[in-house]
């Protein structure tokens, strides 16, 4: 019952119905009028390119909006909602699940690629969603800093997509996933209103104002409070979870007297709003590291070894099975032919 009511509220934030293909011309025409021809693309080549991402799926959009400002985001959001058109935010499109394609309007944030601010002393940065992770870390390295989450697509993926799918990587063991590294978000909601999502103290006057301005957020807070016991009972016992909305993180905050809104929005796959800015936590870049490759004749033996390796506080652990080892080439990497698995362990 609780989940049914919760999803009803979420639908108020993000529900958009499919549109008929024969409306594509009018959609593109409307967007060109609202945004300009440089921002709106609807030619066949562009639509074909945006019909795919890194997944196996394909879906032709009606139009692509290459937004450059918050005003653009708000305009596209209000237009799509008013006409019941699906709106799919997209960054680099490196996700493997098809989450960056859609049959309506693709809202591409790639042109919003500025690093707005870096606070070296307090170790945080404020960035736009089109910033490429590798480029951010290249800039941070000059200051001896690093952004911890490191998905394998780090050379191409962008912060907006990382926020949307709660990205992580081998160093999640040390730094956590995206949800653990976000201080604040600026989000355009379905209504076109802007939400400043932070980890607020529940008695902060800003929370009262926020709840008064955004009724669905108020209802979500009430639901999580009322069903805290159920959420604790249903919490999956895993270190990394990208399935569904992170109500568990919101409930954890409430128990500590806080309303951690970024926990709700990170990993929401663009269904609750569109990010225009994020304030993220930085860490000190390690000056040196040691990497070890440990080979196993049985995959099951990796599970026995991991608890003992964790006692050494490694910064990363990554396992590769026999199929992966065959694909990368055993001989050129010195991997034994009888290895059923290889565990990569890194220590700073």
TORFI-136001 format. One record per residue: x, y, z of N, C-alpha, C, CB in turn. Coordinates in pm, whole numbers, plus 50000, padded with zeros to 5 digits. Atoms other than C-alpha are relative to their C-alpha. Glycine has a CB too. Layout:
% TORFI-136001
XYZXYZXYZXYZ
...
END
This chain:
% TORFI-136001
500834988150000500005000050000500875012550000499065000050121
499124988349991502785023950095500665002949865501074997950108
499334998050127504625018049765499035005049893500664987149955
500984995550099501435022649562499735014950015498694992150016
500244985849976500745056249724501225008249961499645002650148
498764992850032504395066549687500145002149850501214992450054
499854998750144504415059449316498935009049940499964986449934
501004990350045501165078849273500545014250013498704998550082
499424986749978502985108949418501125002749900500535001450144
498934998250096505995103249196499455003149861500894987649995
500604997450130503715102748895499575014549986498814990949978
500334985850004502605137648988501235008249962499445004750136
498754992950031506255147748954500434997849855501114995650094
499315003450123507105130048633499204992849893501144992050032
500735008150096504315111548451499765007649870498674995450059
500244994050131504205118648078499624988849904501255007949949
500485010450088502265098547820500685000749865498495000949983
499405000550132503485087747478499225008749902500064985649950
500674992050102502715108947173500004992449869500685013749984
500095006450130501775098946821501125004849909498645002649936
498894996150088504545098746557499675011949911500394988449915
500314989350094502635122846333500015013850063498664997549938
499884987049936503065150446591501445004950003499464999350141
498594996549988506845150846553500335013349933500864989149939
499744987550069506805179346302499595012150081499315000249868
500474988749921504765202046524500825001750126498534998350035
499154999249880506885193546829501285007449967500324985850055
498754993450039510065203646649499775014749967500634992849879
500324986150035508425234946512499775008550124498775000649909
500254992849875507205244946857501295002950075499044992050089
498754998349926510615239547013500925010149931500724986750014
499194990050070512355259646741499505014050030499984997449847
500574987049968509985288146811500355004150143498474999849982
499764996949859510575285647188501495001550033499414989150086
498585000749963514325278547191500945005449894500364985950030
499134996250110515715287246850500484987849923501195007950053
499595011050087516995266246562501324993750042500105004849857
498705005349959520475262446709499874990050115500935011350041
500215008749883519095245347020499154987949963499345007850113
500945010650037516405224146851500474992849875498605005849979
499625008050116517315195646616498944989249977501414993550022
500995010350032514865173046434500264993449866498615006050000
499665006450126516645162346116500204985150022501265006349938
499955014549988516795125146045501344995150054499744993549865
498685004349952520545122446108500115001650151501115008149930
499944997649855520245137846456499094990350074499605014450033
500935009049932517185117446549500514985649998498625000749935
499435013550007518915085646431501134998450100500514997049858
498895000649904521985093746639499494999050143500915012249986
500544999949864519875100146949499024988650025499325013350027
500895011549983517755069046892500684988750075499514995049866
499255010649934520505048147050500895006150108500864992149899
498964996549903522805049347351500944988150006499405003550143
499065011149992525315023847476499304986650022501005002450112
500755012449983522544998047519499694993849864498695002750079
500395006850123521074974147262498695005449943499884985050026
501344995350037517834994047234500065011549900499245004250124
500094989350098516655018446969498595006050006500334994849856
501284993249996513875044446988500165013949939499455000950147
499884987350070513415073846752499295011150078499424998949857
500664988949930512745106846934499265009249902501035008250080
500694990250082510465134446808500915011949969498725004850070
499094988650017513095161346858501064999550109499215013650005
498914999149903516325169147042500205014650037501324993849942
499744986449951516815200047258501375000350065498895004550102
498634998849949520485208647311500075012250092501045001249883
500194988649910519835230547612501335005950046499164995850123
498804992949959522375256647721499835007550130500435009549892
500284992049880520685274348012498884993750081499635014549961
501125004449917518305268448300498675004249938500135005650142
501224995450066515745288548107499574990249892500205014049940
500305010150102515985263447823499384987650065501274996249922
500505011949932515465234448064498555002150043500874996450121
501354997149950512415250548220499005001049885500015013150081
500894998650115510915259247882499634986449942500655008849893
500265013450055511285223747751499134991950096501334992649972
500795007249900509925209148075498535004249995500575002350140
501384995149999506825231048075499284996649870499975015150023
500615003450129506205225047705499634985149997500955003449884
500255014450004506515187147737498864996050091501264992350038
501045003549903504325185048046498635004749951500315006150137
501294994450042501605207347901499384992149885500175014549958
500505007550114501315184647597500104984950018500765003949876
499925014349973501895150847760501054992949918498684993749975
498935005750082505125144647570501094994450091500595010649904
498905005549919507765121247716501265008549987500314985549957
498784992049996510895140147818501114991650061499805013250080
498895008449955514185121447848501285008250009500204988049905
498704993349987517245139447991501134990749955500245004650147
498885008050050520515127947837501295007850017499794996149851
498674994049990524175134547906500874993849890500634997750143
499145006150102526765112647728499364987949934501314996050062
500645011850058524475082847666500824987450012499695002549857
499145011749983526975057447801499364989050085501315004150064
500685010049918524445038848018499614988049915498765006050069
500265012450074523815002647918498564995350007500904989250051
501375004849977520115000748010498965006949913499645001950144
500964993250085518515023247749499345011950064498964990649957
500654989149926517755051047995500195013749935500545000550140
499754987050064519015078747763499295001449866501485002049980
500764999050124516615071947474498525000950034500274987949907
501424998549975512925079947440499265003849873499755010350107
500824997650118510035084947198499535014449989498814990950001
500474986250001509425121447283501125009849971499365003550131
498944989950012511905149647341501224995350078499515013950050
498745002549931515545142547424500555013550045501034992349908
499444987749945516875169847653501474997650029499235004650130
498565002549992520625169147597500675011550077500624998549858
499374989749916522615187447868501485001849969499844996350147
498574999950029526015183547698500595014049988500264992549873
499494986450015526315220847628500125007450133499115007949906
499864994149866526005228548000501174992950068498664998550085
498815007649962529575217848067501025008150079500664994549876
499074991549925531055243948299500264994650140499445014350009
499655001949859532925237648621499845013750064501494994150020
500384986749952531325266448808500865005050114498564999950042
499264995749879533345266449129500704987950060499045006650104
499285010349925535975246249313500495006250130501214994249917
499554995449869536545251149685501034990050051498805001550102
498915009249968539925235749754500094997450149501325005649950
499885001549855539865241750129498904990950056499945013850068
501125008049949536415226950193499744987549917498755008550003
500055011950086536835201149915498614997449943500464987950078
501225002150076533765205849703500095007749870498755004350081
500074993150129532975216249349498545001249959500814992349891
501354997850054529875230449183500114999149848499395013950047
499835003050141529405217348831498654999349929500764986849981
501185002150083526925216348545499954985449955500015009649878
500165014350028525555182748427500744995049877498574996849984
499305004450119527455182348097501504998650016499735009449891
498555001449975530915181348258500404985449988500385005650140
499465013650015532895150448153500834996650123500854998649870
499305003949877534235131248454501515001149984499634985750038
498544999750019537755127548310500525014349996500384992849870
499574986050007537965164948238499935006650137499155007749899
500094994849864536795173148589501194995550082498694995650067
498885005149921539415150748745501345005249952500004984849998
498774993950052542095165048517500215013750062499955001149847
499924986849939541315199548654500274998850150498705007949975
499835001749855541105187049013501404995250034498964990250053
498675005549973544445168948985501035011150019500434990949886
499084988749983546175202848958500025004950144499615011549907
500114995749860545025208949317500194988350096498645006550024
499835011749916545775173949443498694994050046500825003550119
501335004749963542065165549449499464990349896499045011850017
500595010550084539815138949298498514999050032500714986350023
501395003849975536135130849254499954984950000499015006149894
499825014149975535825095549390499314990249907499574997250131
500685010050083533145076849187500674998849863498525003749982
499215002150122534865061248885499414989049913501444996750035
500545010050092532615042548639500984997249887498655004549943
499075003950105534395024248359499935009249879499724985749956
500164990750112533075050048112500505014050034498545000749957
499564987149947534885078048298500595009549898500984997850105
499434991250102536635091247985498925007149919500904992049908
501084994450082533245098647826498795004550080499564989849897
501254997349928530485098948088500015013950062499774989450108
500164986449949529135131648223499284999750134499235008849900
500504999749863528115142348569498484998450007500415012950067
501455001249999524425145048480499544985649995499405007649885
500345014250009524245108648379500424992450124500634993949878
499545006649878526285098048680499045002450116501415004950038
500994996949897523805115748906498724992049977499695015150002
501275006450032520855100448725499994985250033499675001949855
500015014549975521975064348764500844995750119500494992949877
499245003349879523935066349089501264992149965499134991950099
498815006950050527185057248917500984996750112500695008549896
498955004249909529975039349094501114993649916499454989950109
498915006550070533065019349004500854992250098500865010249925
499155008049911535944999049149500315006850133501284996849930
499644992949877536725026349404498805003650087500755012649965
501164998549912533215025849547500334994850139498774992449943
499585005749872534815005149819500595010750091501024988849977
499374989449923536745035949931499135012750006501365003449941
500654986950009534675065549815498474999649997500485007149879
501455001050011531125052349783499535003049859499345009650098
500614997150129528715057849494499645014849992498754991249976
500384985950016527325090749362499175005150116499235001949870
500894995649892524675092049635500775004050126499024988950034
499194997149882527465093849893500905012249980500854988050035
499064989450034529265122649721499335012749948500974995149898
500754988350048526565148649650499555008350119498794995749915
500414990849893526055178849875498705007349967501105010050027
501184992350037523405197349679499714998149851500195015150032
500445000850139521415196449356499055011649971499314986449971
501004990350047519525222449159499194992849892500675013349944
500845008950080516555205648992498785007549948499584987750082
501244995050058513805216348754498954989050011500205004549851
501075009749980510615198348858498995000749886499305002350135
501015000750105507655188948639499225013049987499044988650028
500764987550000505895221148736500765011649937499625003750142
499154989250047508805241748605500655007650114499215009549915
499394993749882509675252248960501394994150024499104998150126
498645004549969513285249949076500094996050146501035011049968
499825005349864514175229349382501474999850035499394985850012
498655001049947517345233849586500034988250096500455013450073
499985012249921517935198749716501314999150077499814987549911
498835001149913520305197150013499694990250113500395013850057
500195008349881520815176250324499655009450115501304991450033
500474990249903518705198750546499794993750138498715006549952
500515003749868518235196350921498495001749997500665008750114
501454999550006514545189150973499425012550064499424987850067
500504987849937514205219751196500505012749931500425000250147
499544988650079515815242450934498775007149943500974995549885
501164992750055513305270050841499834998249850500155014850031
500095001950145514135263650476499184987649964501384998849940
500785012150026512515229250504498515003249997500294989350106
501414996149997509155244450598499615007249871499705009050121
500284992750124509335267950301500004990749880501045011249980
499895009550110510395239850070498764991149992501264991450016
501165008949998507555216850178498735007449961499834993950139
501184992050036505015244850141499975002649849500005013350076
499924996950143506235251849787499854987649913501315006849969
499995012350080506435215449674499224989150074501464995349970
500875009449929503495194549796500424985449983498575001649953
499575014050013504715161249645501194996550090500354997149857
498845002449913507985164849839499544998550144501035011449987
500555001049865506015170650159499344986450022498985011350024
500685012949987503955139250094501004988450005499034998049884
498965010349996507065118550026500654999550138501075002649892
499434999649865508585130050356499074993250100500275014650043
500965006049908505405120050539499934984949982498615006149980
500075014450026505275086050370501234992650054499874997549850
498785006549951508895077950449500014999750152501265007349947
500094999849854508395088550810499044989250051499535013950049
501045009149953505235067750845500374985449979498705003049931
499685013950034506795036550694501494997050021499614997249856
498575002049974510325038350835500314985750040500465009550110
499775013949956509995004050999499964990649881498964995850106
500125008450119508844987950674501235001449910498735003549921
498824997850084511715003750482501224993050058500275014949985
498865006749937514224990550734499914985049982500085003650149
500195014450018512744955750704500314995749857498584996050037
499845003650142512914956550323501345004449943498885006149919
498714995150051516364972050293500854988449949500775007850110
499125010650049518584950350069501365000650068500165001049847
498715000449929521774939150243501144999549897500074987650095
498944998850100524134950849969500705013450020499424998849855
499244987649986526824977449955499695009949888501494997150002
500324991550116525674991049616498644995949945501114999049888
501355003050048522054993549504499535011349910499024998050119
500494989950094520835011749193498574996949956500925000849877
501355004350037517374996149188498965008550072499794985150034
501084992149940514505020349245500505012750067499264991750099
499684987649929514395052449445500634996850135498745008750018
499255002649877516725054949743499235005050123501385006749993
500784996449882514035057350011500724996250128498634993349996
499255004349882516375039250247500925011250047500824987349969
499134988949964518815068450235499235011650061500755004849879
500844989549943515995093150301499594996450142498755002449912
500415004649866514805072250597501165000850098499474985649993
498824998949913518355070850737500185014450047501274995149927
499864986049964518515108650728498975004550102499915008649878
501074996249908515175112750904500304995150141498644994549952
499645005349867516365090551189501065008650068500494985649988
498944991449946519275114651231499565014750006501264998849915
500514986549993517015145251223500265008449877500575006850117
499674992850123517765154150862499094995649886501474997949963
500755003150121515975155350528500985000749885498785009849979
498935000850099518585143750278499384998549861500954988150031
500685000350130516895153149950500874994849885499535013849967
499215005750109519865145249722499924984749994501435004250014
500105014549999519525108949832498784995249920499904994950144
501205003750076516035108249677500215001849850498815008450046
499914996750142516995124049346501154992949928500165014849983
498905007350064520355107149279499554985649974501305000350090
500445013450038519605075049092498584999449951500164990950115
501415000050041516105085848988499824999949848499305012250058
500045002050145516995083048616499175010649926499454986349968
500704989250068515475116648524498504999950016500324999549857
501465001149985511985106748639499425010350095499644986250047
500504990449902511725132848915500335014549966500564996850135
499624986550037513295162848746501294999949920500165008750124
498794998450081516225176248543501025008050080499685007049864
498934993349927519525185548708500615011249914501094989950043
499274989350070521105218848615501355002850067499175012849995
498754998249926523815219848884500104989350108500095014250064
499765008949887525385197149142501215005050077500214985349953
498854997249914527645204449436500474986650054499645010050118
499505013449971529855174049486501195000650095500404993049870
498925001049903532315162849752501274994949933499604990750117
498715004050055535995159949662500854993350107500745012249942
499085006749907538755138949818501435002949956499734984550005
498594998350032542515140949831500444989049904500874999750129
499535009850098544115123949533501184992350057500405007049867
498895007849947546355095049643501305003049925499694985049993
498714997150062550025101649579500654987549943500945006650100
499465012650051550805064949520499014988850028501394996850063
500885011549979549055031549495500714987349957498675001649924
499465013250032549834994549473498864991449947500674993350124
501025008550061547884971249244500504985749993499615005149860
499665014250004547864933549274498944992349922500134994250143
500905009150070546344907149046500134986350065500324999349847
500015012849929545354875649232499164990249918499435001550145
500675009750087544454845149023499444988450081500984994949893
500675010949931542064817749132499614989049900498745005250076
500405011250085541404783148991498514997450007500764987550039
501455001349986537814784549117499405013750031499634989750111
500654987249977535494814449102499515001150144498845001949903
500534999949863534024804549439501055004350102499474986350036
498944996649905537404809749605500185015250016501314993849955
499924985449989537204847149532499185004850118499515006849869
500864996249888534334849949778500644997550134498704992649992
499325002949874536444834050049501145009850025500544985650000
498844991349985539364857349982499625014550033500834999849873
500374985949985537474890449981499945004550146498675002549934
500044995349861536714892350358501395001950060499224990250085
498644998749946540394886950436500715012149939500814987149973
499404988350064541444913250182499445013050056499784999549849
500624987949944539004938250332500685004450129498524997650025
499284996549878541034936950653501195009249971500484987450071
498884991550040543794954750458499555013949956500794993449888
500584987250043541444984050374500405003749858500415011150096
499674996650139541904982549996499145011549950499834987849910
500784989250059540775012149789499104995049888500925011049947
500815005550109539404989949512500154984949995500405006249865
500015014350028538454953849444499144997849877499484991750123
500765002650122537344941649102500294985849954500355010449887
499815013850041536774905848989499704998449852499104990650083
500225003350142537034892648633499884984949988501175005549910
500195014450014535654858448544500754994849878498514996549990
499245006350107537064833848290499665005849863499764985150000
500404994450130535054847947998500655013649978498475001349992
499384986850012536354882948068501504998749974499755008350127
498565002150019539934870348093500314995449858500524989750100
499815004550138539564852847757499875011749902498994989049964
500254988750090538224884647597501165009949998498725007150041
498914990149995541054907247716501334994049955500135005750141
498775006650044543694881247625500884996050116500775008949907
499255004749883545384859747887501505001549983499664985450028
498555000750016548854856247740500675013750008500344993649867
499344986950001549574893247686499965006850135499355008949897
500064994349866548644900648048500554990450106498575003850034
499395009349907550404870848203499004992850090500975007150085
501045006749921547174854548321500064985049974498585005649966
499915014650019547434816748379498814994649920500074993050136
501055005950082545454795648134498934993150082500594990349901
500975007249918543784776748418499295008950102500684988650073
500664990949906542624807848605498525001149967500675014149997
501454998550018538844807548652499545014150033499244989950087
500334986249964538904842848792501275007250043498945000450114
498904991549953541274871548864499415011550079500865005249880
500464989149915540804896449144501055011149998499754995150145
499134988349997542294931149108499805007150133499725009649879
500064993149870543114946949443500955011949996500364990450117
499194987849998544384982449487500075005550141499445010649903
499804993949869545834998049800500755013149983500784990450095
499334986950006546805034649847501115000750105498985011550022
END
